[in-house]
Amino acid sequence: MTPITHPLLDLAGIKHGFFTREGGVSEGIYAGLNCGVGSKDDPARVAENRRRVAQWFGGDSDDLCGCYQIHSAHAVVAESGWKGERPEGDAV
């Protein structure tokens, strides 16, 4: 599992990555690295995928910030991990 990165996003104190499906444990229509807690994928598989992503960042799953996506102009600011919370928004 190697995310896509870009030098323009290499900022001090910020680690970024755009993950593909590679390196995940989900199967079927969710095959690969599905991190969508709102999907109908097996929750244990989603949890493992999220653990793998968080580990790449050097943290744990509680450090990940993903919103409950609604199609709107609302962006949510992430200043720290959300510990499993999913505020509504269209962007983080």
C-alpha positions as CSV (number, residue, x, y, z in Angstrom):
1,M,0.0,0.0,0.0
2,T,1.7,3.1,-1.2
3,P,-0.4,6.3,-1.5
4,I,0.0,8.9,-4.2
5,T,1.7,12.0,-2.9
6,H,2.7,15.3,-4.4
7,P,5.6,17.7,-3.6
8,L,3.3,20.7,-3.6
9,L,1.5,19.2,-0.6
10,D,4.7,18.5,1.4
11,L,4.3,21.0,4.2
12,A,6.1,20.9,7.6
13,G,4.1,19.0,10.1
14,I,1.5,17.6,7.6
15,K,1.6,14.1,6.1
16,H,-0.7,13.5,3.1
17,G,-1.6,10.7,0.8
18,F,-4.2,9.7,-1.7
19,F,-4.9,6.0,-1.3
20,T,-5.9,3.6,-4.0
21,R,-7.6,0.2,-3.6
22,E,-4.3,-1.5,-3.2
23,G,-3.4,-3.2,0.1
24,G,-6.8,-3.6,1.6
25,V,-8.8,-6.6,2.9
26,S,-12.3,-5.9,1.6
27,E,-13.9,-8.2,-1.0
28,G,-16.6,-8.2,-3.6
29,I,-17.7,-4.8,-4.8
30,Y,-15.6,-3.2,-2.0
31,A,-12.5,-5.2,-2.9
32,G,-9.4,-3.5,-1.7
33,L,-8.8,-0.7,0.7
34,N,-12.3,0.4,1.4
35,C,-12.3,2.9,4.4
36,G,-15.9,3.9,4.1
37,V,-17.5,3.4,7.5
38,G,-20.8,4.4,5.9
39,S,-20.6,1.6,3.3
40,K,-22.3,-1.8,3.5
41,D,-18.9,-3.5,3.6
42,D,-18.1,-5.8,6.5
43,P,-17.3,-3.4,9.5
44,A,-14.4,-5.6,10.6
45,R,-12.8,-5.3,7.1
46,V,-13.4,-1.5,7.0
47,A,-11.8,-1.3,10.5
48,E,-8.7,-3.2,9.3
49,N,-8.4,-1.0,6.2
50,R,-8.6,2.1,8.3
51,R,-6.0,0.7,10.7
52,R,-3.6,0.2,7.8
53,V,-4.1,3.7,6.5
54,A,-3.7,5.2,10.0
55,Q,-0.6,3.1,10.5
56,W,0.9,4.5,7.3
57,F,0.4,8.0,8.8
58,G,2.0,6.9,12.1
59,G,-1.2,7.0,14.1
60,D,-4.3,5.0,14.8
61,S,-7.8,4.9,13.4
62,D,-9.1,7.5,15.9
63,D,-6.7,10.0,14.2
64,L,-8.5,9.8,10.8
65,C,-11.0,12.5,9.9
66,G,-13.7,11.6,7.4
67,C,-17.1,13.3,7.3
68,Y,-20.6,11.9,6.7
69,Q,-20.6,13.2,3.1
70,I,-23.6,15.3,2.1
71,H,-23.6,17.1,-1.2
72,S,-23.4,20.7,-0.2
73,A,-21.0,23.6,0.1
74,H,-20.2,22.8,3.7
75,A,-16.6,22.1,4.6
76,V,-15.6,20.8,8.0
77,V,-12.3,21.8,9.6
78,A,-10.2,19.1,11.2
79,E,-7.8,20.3,13.8
80,S,-7.3,16.9,15.4
81,G,-8.5,13.3,15.1
82,W,-12.3,12.9,15.4
83,K,-12.2,9.6,17.3
84,G,-14.8,8.0,15.1
85,E,-17.2,10.9,14.9
86,R,-18.5,11.9,11.4
87,P,-19.8,15.4,11.2
88,E,-21.9,16.2,8.1
89,G,-20.1,18.0,5.2
90,D,-18.9,17.7,1.7
91,A,-15.2,18.3,2.4
92,V,-12.7,18.2,5.2
